[in-house]
Amino acid sequence: MAVSDQFRGTGVAMITPFQKDGEIDFDRLTIHTNRLINKGIGYLVVLGTTAETPTLSGKEKENVVSCVLDACGNRVPVMVGVGGNDTRAVTDALKSPWLKDVQGILSVCPYYNKPTQEGIYQHFAAVASVSELPVMLYNVPGRTSSNINAETTISLATDFEGTIIGIKEASGDFTQVMDIIRERPDGFLVASGDDAHALPMISAGGDGVISVIGNAYPALMSTMVASALDGSYEKARELHYRLFPMIKAIFMEGNPSGVKASMEIQGWIENAVRLPLIPATNLLYKEIARLDGLLHRSD
């Protein structure tokens, strides 16, 4: 089995549960980890955007990873977000001893600096040169103001085959995605970074999703993705359009405010985020509650 195969299917970009006072709720994080695994999620992604990672201290990041690994108990692979806009800091972070028991790294395109394509290539070349773990690129221009174009992705996939094993694509540019799928080396994964695009991306030859809504509806999302990957598109479409209104709703006021509201409605966590994020407004909260009722808690 190729190293990348363990990250094919549905991964969940995990939220970080907070108590009302803003402290991390590790008991809820343990419960959440077990729930995701028991509901069929293929792998866990820790310390991504959805985890509110920029608001976590270094020690908190280490404790979150440790908590998830302990709860997971090697039942599914764990991928950890290690990225930034200071290449030296990222390569230093990859040497952290608390990463030794994880199975992969998700590394975002450098943000704010707005590097050229050559700068992006050199950044990830440096990451690949020090990483002892497989690396998945993360392209999300809406947050970083920098796009990893198809040519750069293919160059990295080819030049660092076996280390750079895939990309989480959240550019929304399907022409770019299809160029990557068409030109990629064997085994290189293309995962959707947008829940709404998971089904069309898989239909074009993609390999799954790193999901936000999977935090709240893991069984529905993992079943949809598995059905699409199996070619059972009628079932996949039914589940996609069943989830689609909720997917739109949870992103209306930013991530993870919406998905945390959904999870509180279901009784899993407190609806607490750290500034500069704020909880979902009452109007959105009521709409999410309405949509949750329509989903009949079927997850």
C-alpha positions in Angstrom: 0.0 0.0 0.0 1.3 3.4 -0.9 2.0 5.8 2.0 -0.6 8.2 0.5 -3.4 5.5 0.6 -4.0 6.1 4.3 -5.2 9.6 3.5 -7.6 8.7 0.8 -11.3 9.2 1.7 -12.6 11.4 4.5 -10.4 13.3 6.8 -11.9 15.8 9.3 -10.2 19.1 10.1 -11.0 18.8 13.9 -12.3 21.7 15.9 -10.7 22.5 19.3 -13.5 22.4 22.0 -13.3 25.3 24.4 -15.0 25.8 27.8 -17.0 29.0 28.3 -13.9 30.5 30.0 -11.9 29.9 26.8 -9.8 27.1 28.1 -9.4 23.9 26.0 -11.9 21.2 27.0 -9.8 18.1 26.7 -12.6 15.8 28.0 -14.8 17.0 25.1 -11.8 16.6 22.7 -11.4 13.0 23.7 -15.1 12.3 23.2 -15.0 14.1 19.8 -12.0 12.0 18.7 -13.8 8.8 19.6 -17.0 9.8 18.0 -15.3 10.7 14.7 -13.5 7.3 14.5 -16.6 5.4 15.6 -18.7 7.1 12.8 -16.3 6.0 10.1 -13.9 8.9 9.5 -10.8 7.7 7.7 -8.2 10.0 9.3 -8.0 13.0 11.7 -6.5 16.4 10.9 -5.3 18.3 14.0 -4.2 21.9 14.3 -5.7 23.1 11.0 -7.6 26.3 10.4 -10.8 24.8 11.9 -8.9 24.2 15.1 -8.4 27.9 15.6 -4.7 27.1 15.7 -3.4 30.7 15.5 -5.0 31.3 18.9 -3.3 28.3 20.5 0.0 28.6 22.4 2.8 26.2 21.7 2.1 24.2 24.8 -1.6 24.0 23.9 -0.8 22.7 20.4 1.4 20.0 21.9 -1.3 19.0 24.4 -4.1 18.9 21.8 -2.0 16.6 19.6 -1.2 14.4 22.6 -4.9 14.2 23.6 -6.0 13.2 20.1 -3.3 10.6 19.8 -4.1 9.1 23.2 -7.8 8.9 22.3 -7.2 7.6 18.8 -4.9 4.8 19.9 -3.6 4.1 16.4 -7.1 3.3 15.1 -6.9 5.8 12.2 -4.0 7.9 10.9 -3.5 11.4 12.4 -2.2 14.3 10.3 -1.1 17.6 12.0 -1.0 21.1 10.6 2.5 22.5 10.5 2.8 25.5 8.3 3.4 29.3 8.2 5.0 32.1 6.4 8.5 31.8 7.9 10.2 28.8 6.3 12.9 28.5 9.0 10.2 28.5 11.7 8.2 25.8 9.9 11.2 23.5 9.3 12.2 24.0 13.0 8.6 23.1 14.1 8.8 19.9 12.0 11.5 18.7 14.4 9.2 18.9 17.4 9.4 15.7 19.4 5.6 15.6 20.0 5.1 14.9 16.3 6.9 11.6 16.4 3.7 9.5 16.7 1.7 11.2 14.0 1.4 9.8 10.4 1.4 13.0 8.3 1.8 16.7 8.0 -0.6 19.2 6.4 1.4 22.4 5.4 -0.4 25.5 4.2 1.0 27.8 1.5 2.8 30.7 3.0 0.4 33.6 3.7 0.8 37.4 3.9 4.3 37.5 2.3 2.7 36.7 -1.1 5.7 34.7 -2.5 6.2 34.0 -6.2 5.7 30.5 -7.5 9.5 29.9 -7.2 9.3 31.1 -3.6 6.5 28.7 -2.9 8.4 25.9 -4.5 11.6 26.6 -2.5 9.5 26.9 0.7 8.0 23.4 0.3 11.3 22.0 -0.9 12.8 23.1 2.4 9.9 21.5 4.2 10.3 18.2 2.3 14.0 18.2 3.0 13.6 18.0 6.7 10.2 16.2 7.2 10.4 12.6 8.3 6.7 12.4 7.7 4.6 12.5 4.4 3.5 16.0 3.6 0.2 17.2 2.1 0.2 20.7 0.7 -2.6 23.0 1.5 -3.7 25.5 -1.1 -6.3 28.0 0.2 -5.8 31.3 -1.6 -8.9 32.9 0.1 -6.9 32.8 3.4 -3.3 33.1 2.2 -3.6 35.5 -0.8 -1.2 33.1 -2.6 -2.2 30.4 -5.0 -0.1 27.2 -5.5 -0.6 26.9 -9.3 -0.9 23.5 -11.0 2.7 23.7 -12.4 4.2 24.3 -9.0 2.1 21.5 -7.4 3.2 19.0 -10.1 6.8 20.0 -9.8 6.7 19.5 -6.0 4.8 16.2 -6.4 7.4 14.9 -9.0 10.6 16.2 -7.4 9.6 15.1 -3.8 7.7 11.9 -4.7 7.2 9.8 -1.6 7.5 12.9 0.8 5.0 15.4 -0.7 2.1 12.9 -1.2 -0.9 15.1 -2.0 -2.6 18.5 -1.9 -5.7 19.8 -0.1 -7.1 22.0 -2.8 -9.4 24.8 -1.7 -8.8 27.3 -4.5 -12.2 26.7 -6.0 -10.5 26.7 -9.5 -11.7 23.4 -11.0 -9.6 24.0 -14.2 -6.5 24.1 -11.9 -7.7 21.0 -10.0 -8.2 19.0 -13.2 -4.8 20.1 -14.5 -3.3 18.6 -11.3 -5.3 15.4 -11.5 -4.3 15.0 -15.2 -0.6 15.6 -14.7 0.1 14.2 -11.2 2.4 11.3 -10.6 0.9 7.9 -9.5 -0.2 7.9 -5.9 -0.3 11.7 -5.5 -3.6 12.6 -3.7 -5.9 15.5 -4.6 -8.3 16.1 -1.7 -11.0 18.7 -1.6 -10.6 21.5 1.0 -14.2 22.5 0.6 -17.1 20.4 1.7 -19.3 21.7 -1.1 -16.8 20.7 -3.7 -16.0 17.2 -2.5 -18.4 15.3 -4.7 -17.6 17.2 -8.0 -13.9 16.9 -7.3 -14.1 13.1 -6.7 -16.1 12.8 -9.9 -13.2 14.5 -11.7 -10.8 12.0 -10.3 -10.0 13.4 -6.8 -9.4 11.3 -3.7 -11.6 12.6 -1.0 -12.0 15.6 1.4 -10.6 17.2 4.5 -13.9 18.2 5.9 -15.3 20.8 8.3 -18.9 19.6 8.4 -17.6 16.1 9.2 -17.1 17.4 12.7 -20.9 17.7 13.1 -22.1 14.9 10.7 -19.2 12.4 10.4 -21.3 9.4 9.3 -23.2 11.3 6.6 -20.0 12.9 5.2 -17.9 9.8 5.3 -20.6 7.7 3.7 -21.1 10.3 0.9 -17.4 10.3 0.1 -17.1 6.5 0.2 -20.1 6.2 -2.1 -18.6 8.6 -4.6 -15.2 6.9 -4.5 -16.9 3.6 -5.1 -18.8 5.0 -8.1 -22.1 4.9 -6.4 -23.0 8.4 -7.5 -26.8 8.2 -7.0 -26.3 7.6 -3.3 -23.5 10.1 -3.1 -25.6 12.8 -4.7 -28.5 12.1 -2.4 -26.3 12.6 0.7 -24.5 15.6 -0.9 -27.7 17.5 -1.5 -29.0 16.5 1.9 -26.0 18.1 3.6 -25.7 20.9 1.1 -27.9 23.5 2.9 -26.0 22.9 6.2 -22.7 23.1 4.4 -23.6 26.6 3.2 -25.0 27.7 6.5 -22.0 26.8 8.7 -19.7 28.9 6.6 -21.9 32.0 6.4 -20.2 33.7 9.3 -16.8 32.0 9.1 -15.2 28.8 10.3 -15.5 27.3 12.9 -18.2 29.5 14.3 -20.9 27.8 12.3 -19.9 24.2 12.8 -19.4 24.8 16.5 -22.9 26.1 16.7 -24.2 22.9 15.0 -22.2 20.8 17.4 -23.6 22.6 20.5 -27.1 22.2 19.1 -26.4 18.4 19.0 -25.0 18.6 22.6 -21.4 17.8 21.9 -19.5 20.9 22.8 -19.9 24.5 24.2 -20.5 27.1 21.5 -17.2 28.9 22.4 -14.5 30.3 20.1 -11.5 32.5 20.8 -11.2 36.1 19.6 -10.9 37.5 17.0 -13.6 34.9 16.1 -17.0 35.3 17.6 -19.9 32.8 18.0 -22.6 32.6 15.4 -25.3 35.3 15.6 -28.7 34.4 16.9 -30.2 34.5 13.4 -27.6 32.0 12.0 -27.9 29.8 15.1 -31.6 29.5 14.6 -31.1 28.6 11.0 -28.5 26.0 11.8 -30.9 24.5 14.4 -33.7 24.4 11.8 -31.5 22.6 9.3 -30.2 20.2 12.0 -33.8 19.3 12.6 -34.4 18.6 8.9 -31.4 16.2 9.0 -33.2 14.3 11.7 -30.0 13.8 13.7 -29.4 10.9 11.3 -25.7 11.0 12.0 
